[in-house]
Amino acid sequence: KSNGQRSFYSYISEYQTSTRASVSGFGILLHYTILVSNDGNNYYFAIDHVYPGSPAEKAGIKRGDMITKIDGSNITSGNYSGLFTAIQNNSRASLKLALQRQTTGESFSVELTKAQYDASPIASCKVIEAGGTKIGYLAYTSFDSAYDEELVAALRTLAAEGATEVILDLRINRGGSVNSSS
């Protein structure tokens, strides 16, 4: 806490044990850093992860895209906290998002309706070849004990594909089970 207020930039979030059931939501994991326009009037949310099979993936949203407007309104210092929570907690039935793709600068809009999807914490699992070396890349969003078998299987897949080194990307990992992280 800071001055008696909750710190918005905290990585602490409520942990709920997983039952491996599908979840209902939009399929967007937001970055906790809020970007602000040069004039300080508009805020933007950066998308850290889009869950496979989610409404966000089906709408073409990608990691790194920036949300510039929600339901036609700019994101401001007065409303960002509530809007951030609405997306992260899937507290609305639908959202209209204006986005900007960072890789191309393209602006586009989508309308998302909550739907069921599997919130697997395995964000990416692939082998990258660089300089004759096969490097396994695994991005993992949370240490969810219900997915321990999939985590081990992903590491075995990287080994079977000849990876001799591994990058374990935990930049968007928000913690979870201590046993899983061990």
C-alpha positions in Angstrom: 0.0 0.0 0.0 1.0 3.5 -0.6 -0.5 6.4 1.5 -3.3 4.0 2.5 -4.2 3.2 -1.2 -3.8 -0.1 -3.0 -0.8 0.0 -5.3 -2.1 -0.6 -8.8 1.2 -1.9 -10.0 1.3 -4.8 -7.6 1.7 -8.3 -9.0 -0.3 -9.7 -6.1 -3.6 -11.1 -7.3 -6.1 -13.5 -5.8 -5.1 -17.1 -6.3 -7.9 -19.5 -7.0 -7.1 -23.2 -7.2 -7.8 -24.6 -10.6 -10.1 -27.4 -11.4 -9.0 -27.7 -15.0 -12.5 -26.7 -16.0 -12.7 -24.2 -18.8 -13.2 -20.6 -17.7 -15.6 -18.0 -19.0 -14.1 -14.7 -20.2 -12.4 -12.8 -23.0 -9.0 -14.6 -22.9 -6.9 -11.5 -22.4 -4.1 -11.2 -19.8 -3.1 -7.5 -19.4 0.3 -6.1 -18.5 0.3 -4.3 -15.2 2.2 -1.3 -16.7 -0.2 1.4 -17.9 1.1 3.4 -20.8 0.3 7.1 -20.9 0.1 9.4 -24.0 2.6 12.2 -24.3 0.0 14.8 -23.3 -0.9 12.7 -20.2 -4.6 12.6 -21.2 -5.0 9.0 -22.5 -3.9 5.7 -21.0 -3.4 2.4 -22.9 -3.3 -1.2 -21.8 -0.7 -3.6 -23.2 -1.8 -7.1 -23.8 0.6 -9.7 -22.3 -1.1 -12.8 -23.4 -4.1 -14.1 -25.4 -5.3 -17.5 -24.5 -5.7 -20.0 -27.3 -9.3 -20.7 -28.3 -10.5 -17.6 -26.4 -12.8 -14.8 -27.8 -9.7 -12.6 -28.0 -7.7 -15.0 -30.1 -10.7 -15.6 -32.4 -11.0 -11.8 -32.9 -7.4 -11.7 -34.0 -5.9 -10.0 -30.9 -2.2 -10.7 -30.3 0.3 -10.3 -27.6 1.7 -6.7 -27.7 -1.4 -5.1 -29.0 -2.5 -2.0 -27.2 -6.0 -1.3 -26.1 -6.7 2.4 -26.8 -10.4 2.6 -26.1 -13.1 0.5 -24.3 -16.7 0.7 -25.3 -15.9 3.9 -27.3 -14.3 5.8 -24.4 -10.7 6.7 -23.9 -8.9 5.2 -21.0 -8.1 8.0 -18.5 -6.7 8.5 -15.0 -10.3 8.5 -13.7 -11.5 5.2 -15.2 -8.4 3.0 -15.9 -8.6 1.1 -12.6 -12.2 0.0 -13.2 -11.7 -0.8 -16.8 -8.5 -2.8 -16.1 -10.4 -4.8 -13.5 -13.4 -5.4 -15.8 -11.0 -7.0 -18.4 -8.9 -9.0 -16.0 -11.9 -10.3 -14.0 -14.2 -10.7 -16.9 -16.9 -8.8 -15.0 -18.7 -7.7 -18.1 -20.7 -9.8 -20.6 -19.1 -8.0 -23.6 -16.5 -5.4 -24.5 -15.9 -3.2 -27.6 -12.2 -2.6 -27.9 -10.2 -0.2 -30.1 -6.6 -1.5 -30.4 -3.4 -0.7 -32.1 -1.0 -3.4 -33.3 2.5 -2.4 -32.2 4.3 -4.3 -35.0 2.5 -2.5 -37.8 0.9 0.5 -36.3 -2.5 -0.7 -37.6 -5.6 0.4 -35.7 -8.6 -1.9 -35.5 -11.7 -2.6 -33.4 -13.3 -5.8 -32.1 -16.3 -6.7 -30.0 -15.7 -9.5 -27.6 -18.4 -11.6 -25.9 -17.5 -13.8 -22.9 -17.1 -17.5 -23.8 -15.6 -20.7 -22.4 -11.9 -21.5 -23.1 -9.1 -23.4 -21.5 -6.8 -21.1 -19.5 -3.6 -23.2 -19.9 -0.6 -21.4 -18.4 1.6 -22.6 -21.3 1.6 -19.5 -23.4 4.3 -20.6 -25.8 6.4 -23.8 -26.3 8.7 -24.0 -29.3 12.2 -24.6 -30.4 14.2 -21.7 -31.9 17.3 -22.4 -34.0 20.1 -19.9 -33.7 23.7 -20.3 -34.7 23.3 -24.0 -35.1 21.9 -24.3 -31.6 18.4 -25.5 -30.8 17.0 -23.4 -28.0 13.7 -24.4 -26.3 11.4 -21.4 -25.5 8.7 -21.9 -22.9 6.5 -19.0 -21.7 4.5 -19.9 -18.6 1.8 -17.6 -17.1 1.3 -19.1 -13.7 2.3 -22.1 -11.6 -1.0 -23.8 -11.6 -0.7 -27.3 -10.1 -3.6 -28.6 -12.3 -1.3 -28.1 -15.3 1.9 -29.7 -13.8 1.6 -32.7 -16.2 1.3 -30.4 -19.2 4.4 -28.4 -18.0 6.5 -31.5 -17.8 5.2 -32.7 -21.2 6.1 -29.4 -22.7 9.7 -29.7 -21.4 9.9 -33.2 -22.7 8.7 -32.0 -26.1 11.4 -29.4 -26.2 14.0 -32.1 -25.4 12.6 -34.5 -28.0 12.9 -31.7 -30.6 16.6 -31.5 -29.8 16.7 -28.4 -27.6 20.0 -28.3 -25.7 19.3 -25.0 -24.0 16.0 -23.6 -22.5 14.7 -20.1 -22.0 12.0 -20.2 -19.4 10.0 -16.9 -19.8 8.3 -16.0 -16.6 7.8 -12.3 -17.4 4.0 -12.7 -17.3 3.9 -15.3 -14.6 1.9 -14.1 -11.6 3.0 -16.9 -9.2 0.8 -19.7 -7.9 1.6 -23.1 -6.4 5.0 -23.3 -4.7 5.2 -27.0 -5.4 4.6 -26.4 -9.1 7.3 -23.7 -9.2 9.8 -26.0 -7.6 
